[in-house]
């Protein structure tokens, strides 16, 4: 639901401002265990400003902007927490699968995903979804 709210917000901002590019992006990073870092982190950005954060240590989606904290209630944040926790599990499986496919038996490995959309000042819209493994592009849509 929030993604739709944010997209509507971007459209309103675009219409009101009449200029500028607007964006909604989510970054997911999974890393193998034993690094001392969280094994999974999600960050969401609107126009390059972080609006949400989740990690495998806190296991909680948290607003990073006042307007986000005020616009959504506890049910929304619980739903986002559950969504990100599900993504965390998928990333753990994906790291193991990719390590097998690339014949990696140990070491530090990362899986990354970035997806989102952009709205240009001329009304052009585009979306993207990218995956990476160990810092290299794996698949891009």
C-alpha positions as CSV (number, residue, x, y, z in Angstrom):
1,X,0.0,0.0,0.0
2,X,2.7,2.5,0.9
3,X,4.4,2.0,-2.5
4,X,1.1,3.2,-4.1
5,X,0.9,6.1,-1.6
6,X,4.5,7.1,-2.4
7,X,3.9,6.8,-6.2
8,X,0.8,9.0,-5.8
9,X,2.8,11.5,-3.8
10,X,5.5,11.6,-6.5
11,X,2.8,12.3,-9.2
12,X,1.3,15.1,-7.1
13,X,4.8,16.6,-6.4
14,X,5.5,16.3,-10.1
15,X,2.3,18.0,-11.1
16,X,2.7,20.8,-8.4
17,X,6.4,21.4,-9.2
18,X,6.2,21.2,-12.9
19,X,9.9,20.3,-13.1
20,X,12.5,17.9,-11.9
21,X,12.9,14.1,-11.9
22,X,11.4,12.1,-9.0
23,X,12.3,8.6,-8.0
24,X,11.3,5.8,-5.7
25,X,14.1,3.2,-5.1
26,X,14.5,0.2,-2.8
27,X,18.0,-1.3,-2.1
28,X,18.3,-4.8,-0.6
29,X,21.6,-6.3,0.4
30,X,22.3,-9.7,1.8
31,X,25.7,-10.9,3.0
32,X,27.0,-14.2,4.2
33,X,27.0,-14.8,7.9
34,X,30.1,-14.2,10.1
35,X,31.1,-10.8,8.8
36,X,29.9,-8.8,11.9
37,X,27.5,-6.9,9.6
38,X,23.8,-7.4,9.5
39,X,23.1,-10.3,7.1
40,X,20.3,-8.3,5.4
41,X,19.5,-4.6,5.0
42,X,16.7,-2.8,3.1
43,X,16.7,0.9,2.5
44,X,13.9,2.8,0.6
45,X,14.5,6.2,-0.9
46,X,12.2,8.9,-2.3
47,X,14.0,11.5,-4.4
48,X,17.3,10.2,-2.9
49,X,16.1,10.7,0.7
50,X,15.8,7.6,2.9
51,X,12.3,7.0,4.0
52,X,12.4,3.4,5.4
53,X,15.0,1.1,6.9
54,X,15.0,-2.6,7.9
55,X,17.8,-4.9,8.9
56,X,18.3,-8.4,10.2
57,X,19.5,-7.2,13.6
58,X,16.5,-5.0,14.5
59,X,14.0,-7.1,12.4
60,X,11.8,-4.0,12.2
61,X,10.8,-1.6,9.4
62,X,11.4,1.9,10.6
63,X,10.4,5.3,9.2
64,X,13.4,7.6,8.4
65,X,11.3,10.7,7.6
66,X,8.8,12.4,9.8
67,X,6.2,12.5,6.9
68,X,6.4,8.7,6.7
69,X,6.1,8.2,10.4
70,X,3.0,10.5,10.5
71,X,1.3,9.2,7.4
72,X,1.2,5.5,8.3
73,X,0.0,3.6,11.4
74,X,1.3,0.6,13.2
75,X,-0.5,-1.9,11.0
76,X,1.4,-0.5,8.0
77,X,4.8,-0.8,9.7
78,X,4.0,-4.4,10.8
79,X,3.1,-5.2,7.3
80,X,6.3,-3.7,5.9
81,X,8.3,-5.6,8.6
82,X,6.7,-8.9,7.5
83,X,7.4,-8.1,3.8
84,X,11.1,-7.3,4.5
85,X,11.5,-10.3,6.8
86,X,10.2,-12.4,3.8
87,X,12.7,-10.8,1.5
88,X,15.4,-11.5,4.1
89,X,14.6,-15.3,3.9
90,X,14.7,-15.2,0.1
91,X,18.1,-13.5,0.1
92,X,19.5,-16.1,2.5
93,X,18.4,-18.9,0.1
94,X,19.7,-16.9,-3.0
95,X,23.1,-16.5,-1.5
96,X,23.4,-20.2,-0.9
97,X,22.1,-21.0,-4.4
98,X,24.5,-18.6,-6.1
99,X,27.4,-19.8,-4.1
100,X,26.6,-23.4,-5.3
101,X,26.2,-22.3,-8.9
102,X,29.4,-20.3,-8.9
103,X,31.3,-23.1,-7.1
104,X,32.0,-21.0,-4.0
105,X,32.4,-23.0,-0.8
106,X,33.1,-20.2,1.7
107,X,34.1,-16.6,2.1
108,X,32.2,-13.4,2.1
109,X,29.5,-13.0,-0.6
110,X,26.8,-10.5,-1.3
111,X,23.5,-10.5,-3.1
112,X,22.0,-7.1,-4.0
113,X,18.8,-6.0,-5.5
114,X,17.7,-2.5,-6.5
115,X,14.3,-1.7,-7.9
116,X,12.1,1.3,-8.4
117,X,10.7,3.8,-10.7
118,X,11.4,7.3,-12.0
119,X,9.2,10.2,-13.2
120,X,10.9,12.8,-15.4
121,X,9.9,16.4,-15.7
122,X,8.5,15.7,-19.2
123,X,6.2,12.9,-17.8
124,X,8.4,10.0,-19.0
125,X,8.1,7.1,-16.6
126,X,10.4,4.1,-16.3
127,X,10.9,1.2,-13.9
128,X,13.9,-1.0,-13.2
129,X,14.8,-4.1,-11.3
130,X,18.5,-5.2,-11.0
131,X,20.2,-8.0,-9.2
132,X,23.9,-8.4,-8.4
133,X,26.2,-11.0,-6.9
134,X,29.5,-10.2,-5.3
135,X,29.4,-6.6,-6.7
136,X,28.8,-7.6,-10.3
137,X,25.5,-7.2,-12.2
138,X,23.7,-10.5,-12.4
139,X,20.5,-9.7,-14.2
140,X,18.9,-6.3,-15.1
141,X,15.3,-5.6,-16.2
